[in-house]
Amino acid sequence: NFAEIILPEVRDFDSLVRAIVDVHGGIQFQAAKAVNVSLTFRNWLIGCHILEYEQKGKDRAVYGDRLFGKLAERLQAHDIPRTDERELRRYRQFYMVYPAIREALPPELERRLPTMSQSRRIRKSPTPKFQVEGRALAEGLSFTQLVEMLQIDDPLKRAFYEIECLRGNWSVRELKRQIASLYYERCGLSKNKKKLSRITQAKAEPLAAKQIIRDPYV
C-alpha cells in the first residue's frame, strides 16, 4: 500500500537525505512484500494442484508413493527452484492447512482453480473469534513465517501466533523466539493476558525489508 509511504517536506540538505532514505526504505519494503505475497500464492497453488492430482489424476496409481520424488525430479529438470521432495510435501500441507489463502487470490487466478478446491473455501478455525482472514495471512505473514506455523499441530495455538505475529509485525526470528519461549502457554497461565501481550509486543523485533529480501524462499 503506497499510501503508507510518508513523503517528508524537503527544506534543507539534511531533510533531502532523510526524504530519499525514507522513500527508498518504503518502496523497498512494499516491493519485498509484493514478492513475498506472490511466493505465497505460488506455493499454495502448487499444493492445490498436487492434491488435485492425488484425488483425480488418471495415472496416479502408476507413481503411488514415488509421486513426490518423480515430481521433484521432473520440476528440477525445468530449473524450478525449491521443488525438492520435501518442499513439495510442504506445499501440499500448506494448501491443506490454509485453504483461506484462496480469499486473497486475484480473481483471474481464483476463477481458474481446480473444481476440487471449490469445497475448501473456509478454513477450519477453533472459533470464529480466532479466525484470521486469508488476505491478512497472505499479505501480513511471510511464507517462511507460515512454514513455522505449519509445525504447530494445535489449531488454536497456531491461530494465537498468527494473530500476535500480525499484531506486532514480527520478524521470522522473533516468531521462532516467541514459540521457543512458550509464549502461548505462558499467556494461557497468565492472570493478566493483556499486560503480558503489551510487554511482549513492546520488546519484539519488527520485520524489516532487508529480512524479507534475505529470506531463503524469496
N, C-alpha and C positions, 0 to 999 in steps of 0.2 A: 504494500500500500504506500505509494509515493506521497500521499497526503501527510504521512507521519514524518517525513523528512523536513527538518527545520532549515530554513534559508535565512541565516542571520544577516543583519544590515552591515554593510561594509563602510567603515568610517575612516580607518587608518590602516597602516601596513599590518599590524598585529591582527586586526579583525579580518583582514583579507586572508591571512594564513588560516585563521580559525574557520572561516567560511569554507575554504577549499577542503580543509581536513574533515569538516562536518559533512559536506556534500559527498566526498569520497567514501567516508565511512557509511553514510546512509544508503547510498546506491550500492555499495559492495554488499551490505547486509541484505538488501532486497534481492540482489542478483543471486546470492548464495541460497537464500530461502527458496527462490523460484526453481533453482536447480534441484534442491532437495525435495520439493513437492513433486517435481517430475519424476525423480528417482523413486519416491514412494508409490506413485501411480504405476510406474514400470514394474516394480517388484510385485505389487498387488495383482496386476493384470497377468503377470507370468504365473503366479499361484492360481489365479482363476482358470487359466487355460489348462494347467496341469490337472486340476481337479476335474474339469470338464472332460478331459481326455480319459481320466481314470474311470469316469462314470459312463461315458458314451463311445469311447474310441473303438472302432470296429476291430482293430488288430491289437488291442491292449493285452490280450492273453498271450500274445507272442512274446512280449517283453516281461510281463509279470514283475517279479521283484527286481529285475535288472533295469526297469524303466529309467530311474534317475541316473544311473551310470551311463546308459546308452544315450540318454538325452543330453547329459553334460558333455559327452564326447562329441556329439554332433554340433552342439551350440558353440563349443570352443573351437571347432573347425571353422566356424563362421566369425571367429575373433570377437565374440560377445563376452565382455568382462563379467566376472563374478557369477559364473553359471556352473560352478563345480557342483558335484552331487549334494554336498552339504548345504550350499546356498539354495539350490532348487527345492530341497525339502523345507528349508526355512521360508521360502516364498509361499509355498503351499500352506504352511502353518499360518503365515501372516494373513493370507486370504481368509482362512477358516476362522481365525480369532477376531479379525477386524473387518467383517462384511460391511460395516458402517462407512468405510472409506468410499464405498460406492456413491454416497451422497455428495462427495466432493469432486467427483469426476466431471470434466467438461461434458456438456450434453452430447457432443458428437461422439465421445467415447462411450458414454453411458448407454446410448441407444444401440451400440454395436456389441454389447456384452452377450456372451452365450446365454441361451434360454435358461439353463440351469440356475444361473446366478440371479434370475428374477425373484426367486423364492428367498434369497438371502438379503432382503432389503434392510432389516433392522437387526442390529447387533444385540445378542442376548446380554442383558445387563442385570446386576444384582438387584437394583431397584431403579426406577426412573430418576430418582434424585441424583444418582451417581453416574448416569449415562452421559458420556461425552459424545458430542456430535461428530460425525465423520469429517466435516470440514475443519473443525478445530484440531482434530487429530492429525490430519494431513498437513495443515498449514502451520500448526503450532509446535509439532514434535518432529525431530529429525528421524530418518529411518533407523539410524543407529539407536536412538532412544526407544523406538518402537520394538527393535530387536531385544533390547534389555527387558521391555515389558513382556515379551513373549515367554521369557523364562519364569514368569510368575504364574503359577497354576491357579491360584485363588482369584476369581474374577473381581471380588470386592477389593482385595488388596491391589490388584492391577489398576482398577479404577481410581483408587486413592492416589497412587503415584502419578497417574495420568493427570489428575486434577491439580495436584501440588506442583508437578513439573510445569504445567501450563501457567499456573498462577505465578510462579517465581521465574519463569523463563530460564530454567536450569540448563546448564551445560550437561553433556553426557557424563563427564567426570563427577559432577555434583549429584546427578541421579544415582550413579553407582555408589557414591559415598553414602547417600541417604538410605539406600536399600541395605547396604552393609551395616549401617548403624542401627538398623531395625526401627527406623522412624515410624513405620506403620504400627508396629507392635507397641512402641512407646506411646504413641498417640492414643492407642486403644486403652492403655492403662492410666493415662494422664487424667487428672481431675479438672484440668483447665486446658482443653484441647486448643482453643483459640489462641491462648497465650503461647503455647508450645509452637503452634504454626507461625505466629508472628516472629518469634525468636529464630526459628529455623529459616524462614524466608529472608530475614534480615542478614543472616550470615551466609546465605547460599551464593554460590558463584553463578552469575548470569551467563547466558550464551552469547558468544561474540562471533562476528563474521569469519574471523580467521579460523575459529574452531570448526565451523561448518565446512570451510574450504579444505581443511586438513583431514576431515572425516574420511576414513578409508573407503567408504562406499561412494562418496562424492568424487 
